[in-house]
Amino acid sequence: MRKLISSSLHKPFQEKETLQPVHISVLKMYFNAKEVIYNQETAEIQLQINDSEFNDVFVNISCSNLEELLLSCLLDDPKSIYFYRNMISYCNLRYSA
């Protein structure tokens, strides 16, 4: 996943579009978010998180280094590893098609 994230951020614009769902999925999983919106112009990420007490909570994260943030979201538990395997398979299918 580290290689996938690092290489995906340095690809030409057209190829980046196919990998953006991978970045969003990593953030959704880590933050348990329902929705993730990345604004490249402002380098800000908006997360929609369901809080049982307040319904939906919107959180903005300032992100000067997207790669560093994504890499810091990688976890080493069985559920995460299963998720990462699926994401790598997804990317392999997208690029081989």
C-alpha distances in whole Angstrom, upper triangle without the diagonal:
4,5,5,6,8,10,10,12,15,15,19,20,20,17,15,17,16,12,14,14,10,10,13,12,10,13,15,14,14,17,19,20,22,21,19,21,20,23,22,25,26,22,22,20,23,22,24,24,26,29,31,34,33,32,29,28,27,25,25,22,23,20,21,17,14,12,13,13,10,8,11,11,8,10,11,14,14,14,11,9,12,10,7,8,11,8,7,11,12,11,12,15,16,15,18,20
4,5,5,6,8,10,11,13,15,18,20,21,17,16,18,17,13,15,15,12,11,15,14,11,14,17,16,15,18,20,21,23,22,20,21,19,22,21,24,24,21,21,20,23,22,25,25,28,30,33,35,34,33,30,29,27,25,24,21,21,18,18,15,13,9,10,11,9,6,10,10,8,11,12,15,17,17,13,12,15,14,10,12,14,12,11,14,15,13,15,18,18,18,20,23
4,6,5,6,8,10,11,12,16,18,19,15,14,17,16,13,15,16,13,13,16,16,14,16,19,18,18,21,23,24,26,24,22,23,21,23,21,25,25,22,23,22,25,25,27,28,31,33,36,38,37,36,33,32,30,28,26,24,23,20,20,16,14,11,12,14,11,10,13,14,12,15,16,19,19,20,16,15,17,16,12,13,15,12,10,14,15,12,13,17,16,15,18,20
4,6,5,6,9,10,11,14,16,16,12,11,14,12,9,11,12,9,10,13,13,12,15,17,16,17,20,21,21,23,22,19,20,18,21,19,23,24,21,22,20,23,22,25,26,28,31,34,36,36,34,31,30,28,26,25,23,23,19,20,16,13,11,13,14,11,10,14,14,12,15,16,19,19,19,15,14,16,14,10,11,13,10,8,11,12,9,10,14,13,12,15,17
4,6,5,6,9,10,14,15,16,13,11,13,12,9,10,11,8,7,11,12,10,12,15,15,15,17,19,19,21,19,17,17,15,18,16,20,20,17,18,17,19,19,22,23,26,29,32,34,33,31,28,27,25,23,21,19,19,15,16,12,10,7,10,10,7,7,11,11,10,14,16,18,20,19,15,15,17,14,11,13,14,11,10,14,14,11,13,16,15,15,18,20
4,6,6,7,9,13,15,16,13,11,15,15,11,12,15,12,11,14,15,13,15,18,18,18,20,22,22,24,23,19,20,17,19,17,20,21,17,19,18,21,22,25,26,29,31,35,37,36,34,31,30,27,25,23,20,19,16,15,12,10,6,9,11,9,8,12,13,13,16,18,21,22,22,18,18,20,18,14,16,18,14,13,17,17,14,16,19,17,16,19,22
4,6,5,7,10,12,14,11,10,13,13,10,12,14,12,12,16,16,15,17,20,20,20,23,25,24,26,24,21,21,18,20,18,21,22,19,21,20,23,24,27,28,31,34,37,39,38,36,33,32,29,27,25,23,22,18,18,14,12,10,13,15,12,12,16,16,16,19,20,23,24,24,20,19,21,19,15,17,18,14,13,16,16,12,14,17,15,13,17,19
4,5,5,9,10,11,8,6,10,9,6,8,11,9,9,13,14,13,15,18,18,19,21,22,22,23,21,18,18,15,17,15,18,20,17,19,18,21,21,24,26,29,32,35,37,36,34,30,29,27,25,23,21,20,17,17,14,11,9,13,14,11,12,16,16,15,19,21,23,24,23,19,19,20,18,15,16,16,13,12,15,14,10,13,15,13,12,16,17
4,6,9,9,12,10,7,10,11,9,9,12,11,9,13,15,14,15,18,19,19,20,23,22,23,20,17,16,13,15,12,15,17,14,16,16,19,20,23,25,28,31,34,36,35,33,30,28,25,23,21,19,18,14,13,11,8,7,11,12,10,12,15,15,16,20,22,25,26,25,21,21,23,20,17,19,19,16,15,18,17,14,16,19,16,16,19,21
4,7,9,11,10,8,12,13,11,12,15,14,13,16,18,17,19,22,23,22,24,26,25,27,24,21,20,17,17,14,17,19,16,19,19,22,24,27,29,32,35,38,40,38,37,33,32,29,27,24,22,20,17,15,13,11,10,13,15,14,14,18,19,19,23,25,27,29,28,24,24,25,23,20,21,22,18,17,20,19,16,17,20,17,16,19,21
4,6,8,6,6,10,10,9,11,14,14,14,17,18,18,20,22,23,24,25,27,26,27,24,21,20,17,18,15,18,20,18,20,20,23,25,28,30,33,36,39,41,39,37,34,33,30,28,26,24,23,19,18,16,14,13,16,18,16,17,20,21,21,24,26,29,29,28,25,24,25,23,20,21,21,18,16,19,17,14,15,17,15,13,16,18
4,6,6,6,9,11,11,12,16,16,16,18,20,21,22,24,26,26,28,29,28,28,25,22,20,18,18,15,17,20,18,21,21,24,26,29,31,34,37,40,42,40,38,35,34,31,29,27,25,24,21,20,18,16,16,19,20,19,20,23,24,24,28,30,32,33,31,28,28,28,26,23,24,24,20,19,21,19,16,18,19,16,14,17,18
4,6,5,7,9,10,10,14,15,15,16,19,20,20,22,24,25,26,28,26,26,23,20,18,15,15,12,14,18,16,19,19,22,23,26,29,32,35,38,40,38,36,32,31,28,27,25,23,22,19,19,17,15,16,19,20,18,21,24,23,24,28,30,32,33,31,28,28,28,25,23,25,24,20,20,22,19,16,18,19,16,15,18,19
4,5,6,7,10,11,13,15,15,17,19,20,21,23,25,26,27,28,26,26,23,20,19,17,17,15,17,21,19,21,21,23,25,27,29,32,36,39,41,39,36,33,32,29,29,27,25,25,22,22,21,18,18,22,22,20,22,25,25,25,28,31,33,33,31,28,28,28,25,23,24,23,19,19,20,17,15,17,17,13,12,16,15
4,5,6,7,9,12,12,13,15,17,18,20,21,23,24,25,26,25,25,22,20,19,17,18,16,19,21,20,21,21,23,24,26,29,31,35,38,40,38,36,32,32,29,28,26,25,24,22,22,20,17,16,20,20,18,20,23,22,22,26,28,29,29,28,25,25,25,22,20,20,19,16,15,17,14,11,13,14,10,9,13,13
4,5,5,6,9,10,10,12,14,15,16,18,20,21,22,23,22,22,19,17,15,13,14,12,16,18,16,18,17,19,21,23,25,28,31,35,37,35,33,29,29,26,25,23,21,21,18,18,16,13,13,17,17,15,17,20,19,20,23,25,27,28,26,23,23,23,20,18,20,19,15,15,17,15,12,14,15,12,12,16,16
4,5,5,8,10,10,12,14,15,16,17,20,21,22,23,21,20,17,15,14,12,14,13,16,18,17,18,17,18,20,22,24,27,30,33,35,33,31,28,27,24,24,22,21,21,19,20,18,15,16,19,19,16,19,22,21,21,24,27,28,28,26,23,24,24,20,19,20,19,15,16,17,14,12,15,15,12,12,16,15
4,6,7,8,10,11,13,14,16,17,19,20,22,22,21,20,18,16,16,15,17,16,19,21,19,20,19,20,21,22,24,27,30,33,36,34,31,28,28,26,25,24,23,23,21,22,20,17,16,20,19,17,19,22,20,20,23,25,26,26,24,21,21,21,18,16,17,16,12,13,14,11,9,11,11,8,9,13,12
4,5,5,7,9,10,11,13,15,16,17,19,20,19,19,17,14,14,13,16,15,18,20,18,18,17,18,19,21,23,25,28,31,34,32,30,27,26,24,23,22,21,21,18,19,17,13,13,16,16,13,15,18,16,16,19,22,23,23,21,18,19,19,15,14,15,14,10,11,12,10,8,11,12,9,10,14,14
4,5,5,6,9,10,11,12,14,16,17,18,16,16,13,11,11,9,12,12,15,17,15,15,13,15,15,17,20,22,26,29,31,29,27,24,23,20,20,18,17,18,16,17,15,12,12,15,14,12,14,17,15,16,19,22,23,24,21,18,19,20,16,15,17,15,12,13,15,12,11,14,15,12,14,17,17
4,5,5,6,9,10,10,12,14,15,15,14,13,11,10,11,11,14,14,18,19,17,16,14,15,14,16,18,20,23,26,29,27,25,22,22,20,19,19,18,19,17,19,18,14,14,17,15,13,15,17,15,15,18,21,21,22,19,16,17,17,13,13,15,13,10,12,13,10,10,14,14,12,14,17,17
4,5,5,6,9,10,11,12,14,15,14,15,13,12,13,13,16,16,20,20,18,17,15,16,15,17,18,21,24,27,29,28,26,23,23,21,20,20,18,19,17,19,17,13,12,15,14,10,12,15,12,12,15,17,18,19,16,13,14,14,11,10,12,10,7,9,11,9,8,12,13,12,13,16,17
4,5,5,6,9,10,11,12,14,13,14,12,10,11,10,13,13,17,17,14,14,11,13,13,15,17,20,23,26,28,27,25,22,21,19,17,16,15,16,13,15,13,9,9,12,10,7,10,12,10,11,14,17,19,19,17,14,15,16,13,11,14,13,10,12,15,13,12,15,17,15,16,19,20
4,5,5,6,9,10,11,11,10,10,8,6,8,8,12,13,17,17,14,13,10,11,10,12,14,16,19,23,25,23,21,18,18,16,15,14,14,15,14,16,15,11,12,14,12,9,13,14,11,13,15,18,19,20,17,14,16,17,13,13,16,14,11,14,16,14,14,17,18,16,18,21,22
4,5,5,6,9,10,10,9,10,9,8,11,12,16,17,20,20,18,16,13,14,12,13,14,16,19,22,24,23,21,19,18,17,17,17,16,18,17,19,17,14,14,16,13,10,13,14,11,11,13,16,16,17,14,11,13,13,9,10,13,11,9,12,14,12,12,16,17,16,18,21,21
4,6,5,6,9,10,10,12,12,10,13,13,16,17,21,20,17,16,13,14,12,14,14,17,19,22,25,24,22,20,19,18,16,16,15,17,15,17,15,12,12,13,10,7,9,10,7,8,10,13,14,15,12,9,11,12,9,8,12,12,9,12,14,13,13,17,18,17,19,22,23
4,5,5,6,8,7,10,9,7,10,10,14,15,19,18,15,13,10,10,9,11,11,14,17,20,22,21,20,17,16,14,13,13,11,14,12,15,14,11,12,12,9,7,10,10,7,9,11,15,16,17,15,12,15,16,12,12,16,15,13,15,18,17,17,20,21,20,22,25,26
4,6,5,5,5,7,7,7,10,12,16,17,21,20,17,15,11,11,8,9,9,12,14,17,20,19,17,14,14,13,12,14,13,16,15,19,18,14,15,16,13,11,14,13,10,12,13,16,16,17,14,12,15,15,12,13,16,15,13,16,18,16,17,21,21,20,23,26,26
4,6,5,7,9,10,10,14,15,19,20,24,23,20,18,14,14,11,12,11,13,15,18,20,20,18,16,16,16,15,16,16,18,17,21,19,16,16,16,13,11,13,12,9,9,10,13,12,13,10,8,12,12,9,10,14,13,12,15,17,16,17,20,21,21,23,25,26
4,6,8,11,12,11,14,15,19,20,23,22,19,17,13,14,11,13,11,14,15,18,20,20,19,17,16,15,14,15,14,16,15,18,17,14,14,14,11,9,11,10,6,8,8,11,12,14,11,9,12,14,11,12,15,15,14,17,19,19,19,22,24,23,25,28,29
4,5,9,10,10,13,14,17,19,22,20,18,15,12,11,8,9,8,10,12,15,17,16,16,13,12,12,10,12,11,15,15,18,17,15,16,15,12,11,13,12,8,11,12,15,15,17,14,12,16,17,14,15,19,18,17,20,22,21,22,25,26,25,27,30,31
4,7,9,10,14,16,19,21,24,23,21,18,14,13,9,9,7,8,10,13,15,15,14,12,12,12,12,14,15,18,18,22,21,18,19,19,15,14,16,15,11,13,13,16,15,16,13,12,16,16,13,15,18,17,17,20,22,20,22,25,26,25,27,30,30
4,5,7,11,13,16,19,22,20,18,15,12,10,6,6,5,7,10,13,15,14,12,10,10,9,10,12,13,16,17,20,20,17,19,19,15,14,17,16,13,15,16,19,18,19,16,15,18,18,15,17,20,19,17,21,22,21,22,25,25,24,27,30,30
4,7,10,14,17,20,22,21,20,17,13,11,8,5,6,7,11,13,16,14,12,9,10,10,12,14,15,19,19,23,22,19,21,22,18,17,20,19,16,18,19,22,21,21,18,17,20,20,16,18,21,19,18,21,23,20,22,25,25,24,27,29,29
4,7,10,13,16,19,18,17,14,10,8,6,5,7,10,13,16,18,16,14,10,11,9,11,12,13,16,17,20,20,17,19,20,17,16,19,19,16,18,20,23,23,23,20,18,21,21,17,19,22,20,18,21,23,20,21,24,24,23,25,28,28
4,7,10,13,15,15,13,10,7,6,5,7,9,12,15,19,20,18,16,13,12,10,10,10,11,13,13,16,16,13,16,17,14,13,16,17,14,16,18,22,22,23,20,18,21,21,17,18,21,19,17,20,22,19,19,23,24,22,24,27,27
4,6,10,12,12,11,8,6,5,7,9,12,15,18,21,23,20,19,15,14,11,11,9,10,12,12,15,16,13,16,17,14,14,18,18,16,19,21,25,26,27,24,21,24,24,20,21,24,22,19,22,24,21,20,24,25,22,24,27,27
4,6,9,9,7,6,5,6,9,12,15,18,21,24,26,23,22,18,16,13,12,10,9,10,9,12,12,10,13,15,12,12,16,17,15,18,21,25,26,27,25,22,24,25,21,21,24,22,19,21,24,21,20,24,24,22,23,27,27
4,6,6,6,5,6,8,11,14,17,21,23,27,28,25,24,20,18,15,13,10,10,10,10,11,13,11,14,16,14,15,18,19,18,21,24,28,29,31,28,26,28,28,25,24,27,26,23,24,27,24,23,26,27,24,25,29,29
4,6,5,7,9,11,14,18,21,24,26,30,31,28,27,23,22,18,16,13,12,11,9,10,11,10,13,15,14,14,18,19,19,21,25,28,30,32,29,26,28,29,25,24,27,26,23,24,26,24,22,25,27,23,24,28,28
4,6,8,11,13,17,20,23,26,28,32,33,30,29,25,23,19,18,14,14,11,11,11,13,12,16,18,17,18,21,22,22,25,28,31,33,35,33,30,32,33,29,28,31,30,26,28,30,28,26,29,30,27,27,31,31
4,5,9,11,15,18,21,24,26,30,30,27,27,23,20,17,15,11,11,8,9,9,12,12,16,17,15,17,20,20,21,24,27,31,32,34,32,29,31,33,29,28,31,31,27,29,31,29,27,31,32,29,30,33,33
4,7,10,13,17,19,23,25,29,29,27,26,22,20,16,14,10,9,6,5,6,8,8,12,13,12,13,16,17,17,20,23,27,29,31,29,26,28,29,26,25,28,28,24,25,28,26,25,28,29,27,27,31,31
4,7,10,13,16,20,21,25,25,23,22,19,16,13,10,7,6,5,5,8,10,9,13,14,12,13,17,16,16,19,22,26,28,30,27,24,27,28,25,24,28,27,24,26,28,26,25,29,30,27,28,32,32
4,6,10,13,16,18,22,23,20,20,16,14,10,8,6,5,6,7,10,11,9,13,14,11,12,15,15,14,17,20,23,25,27,24,21,24,25,22,21,25,24,21,23,26,24,23,26,27,25,27,30,30
4,7,10,13,15,19,20,17,16,12,10,7,6,4,6,9,10,14,15,13,16,17,14,14,18,17,15,19,21,25,25,27,24,22,25,26,22,22,26,25,22,25,27,25,24,28,29,27,28,32,32
4,6,10,12,16,17,15,13,10,8,6,5,6,8,11,12,16,17,14,17,17,14,14,17,16,14,17,19,22,23,24,21,19,23,23,20,20,24,23,20,23,26,23,24,27,28,26,28,31,31
4,7,9,13,14,12,10,6,6,5,7,9,11,15,16,20,21,18,21,21,17,17,20,19,17,19,21,24,24,25,22,20,24,24,20,22,25,23,22,25,27,24,25,29,29,27,30,33,32
4,6,10,11,10,8,6,5,6,8,11,13,16,18,22,22,20,22,22,18,18,20,19,16,19,19,22,22,23,20,19,22,22,20,21,25,23,22,25,27,25,26,30,30,29,31,34,34
4,6,9,8,6,4,6,9,11,14,16,20,22,25,26,23,25,25,21,21,24,22,19,21,21,24,23,24,20,20,24,23,21,23,26,24,24,27,29,27,28,31,31,31,33,36,36
4,5,5,5,6,6,10,12,15,17,21,23,27,27,25,27,26,23,23,25,23,20,22,22,25,23,25,22,22,25,25,23,25,28,27,26,30,31,30,31,35,35,34,37,39,39
4,6,6,8,10,13,15,19,21,25,27,30,31,29,31,30,26,26,28,26,23,25,24,27,25,26,23,23,27,27,25,27,30,29,28,32,33,32,34,37,37,36,39,41,41
4,6,9,10,14,15,19,21,25,27,31,32,30,32,31,27,28,30,28,25,27,27,29,27,29,26,26,30,30,28,30,33,32,32,35,37,35,37,40,40,39,42,44,44
4,6,7,11,13,17,19,23,25,29,30,28,31,30,26,27,29,27,25,27,27,30,29,30,27,27,31,31,28,30,34,32,31,35,36,34,36,39,39,38,41,44,43
4,7,10,13,17,19,23,25,29,30,28,30,30,26,26,29,27,24,26,26,29,28,29,25,25,29,29,26,29,31,30,29,32,34,32,33,37,36,35,38,41,40
4,7,10,13,16,20,22,25,26,24,27,27,23,23,26,24,22,24,25,28,27,28,24,24,28,27,24,26,29,28,27,30,32,29,31,34,34,33,35,38,38
4,6,10,13,17,19,23,24,22,25,24,21,21,24,22,20,23,23,27,26,28,25,24,27,28,25,26,30,28,27,30,32,30,31,34,34,33,35,38,38
4,7,10,13,16,19,21,19,22,22,18,19,22,21,19,22,23,27,27,28,25,24,27,28,24,26,29,28,26,29,31,29,29,33,33,31,34,37,36
4,7,10,13,16,18,16,19,19,15,17,20,18,16,20,21,25,25,27,24,23,26,27,24,24,28,27,25,28,30,28,28,32,33,31,33,36,36
4,7,9,13,15,14,17,17,14,15,19,17,16,20,22,25,26,28,26,24,27,28,25,25,28,28,25,28,30,28,28,31,32,30,32,35,36
4,6,10,11,11,14,13,10,12,15,14,13,17,19,23,24,27,25,22,25,27,23,23,27,26,24,26,29,27,26,30,31,29,31,34,35
4,7,9,10,13,12,10,13,16,15,15,19,21,25,27,29,27,24,27,29,26,25,28,28,25,27,30,28,27,31,32,30,31,34,35
4,5,6,9,9,7,10,13,12,13,16,19,23,25,27,26,23,25,27,24,22,26,26,23,24,27,26,24,28,30,27,28,32,32
4,6,9,9,9,12,14,14,15,18,21,25,27,30,28,25,27,29,26,24,28,28,25,25,29,27,25,29,31,28,28,32,33
4,6,5,6,9,10,11,13,15,19,22,24,27,26,22,24,26,23,21,24,25,22,22,26,25,23,25,28,26,26,29,31
4,5,5,6,9,10,11,13,17,20,22,25,23,20,21,23,20,18,21,22,18,19,22,21,19,22,24,22,23,26,27
4,5,5,6,9,10,11,15,18,21,23,22,18,19,21,19,16,19,20,17,17,21,20,18,20,23,21,21,24,26
4,6,5,6,9,10,14,17,20,22,22,18,19,22,20,17,20,22,19,19,23,22,20,23,26,24,24,27,29
4,6,5,6,9,12,16,18,21,20,16,18,20,18,16,20,21,18,19,22,22,20,23,25,24,25,28,29
4,5,5,7,11,14,16,18,17,14,15,17,15,13,16,17,14,15,18,18,16,19,22,21,21,24,26
4,5,6,9,12,15,17,17,13,14,17,15,12,16,17,15,15,19,19,17,20,22,22,22,25,27
4,6,8,11,14,17,17,13,15,18,16,14,18,19,17,18,21,21,20,23,25,25,25,28,30
4,6,10,12,15,14,10,12,15,13,12,15,16,14,16,19,19,19,21,24,23,24,27,28
4,7,9,12,11,8,9,12,11,9,12,14,12,13,17,17,17,19,22,22,22,25,27
4,6,9,9,6,8,11,10,10,13,15,14,15,18,19,19,21,23,24,25,27,29
4,7,8,6,6,10,11,10,12,15,15,15,18,20,20,21,24,25,26,27,30
4,6,5,6,9,10,11,12,15,15,17,19,20,21,23,25,26,27,29,31
4,5,5,6,9,10,11,13,14,15,17,18,20,21,23,25,26,27,29
4,6,5,6,9,10,11,13,15,16,17,19,20,21,23,25,26,27
4,5,5,6,9,10,10,12,14,15,16,18,20,21,23,24,26
4,5,5,6,9,10,11,12,14,15,16,18,20,21,22,24
4,6,5,6,9,10,11,12,15,16,17,19,20,21,23
4,5,5,6,9,10,11,13,14,15,17,19,20,21
4,5,5,6,9,10,11,12,14,15,17,18,20
4,5,5,6,9,10,11,12,14,16,16,18
4,5,5,6,9,10,11,12,14,15,17
4,5,5,6,9,10,11,12,14,16
4,5,5,6,9,10,11,12,14
4,5,5,6,9,10,10,12
4,5,5,6,9,10,11
4,5,5,6,8,10
4,6,5,6,9
4,6,5,6
4,6,6
4,6
4
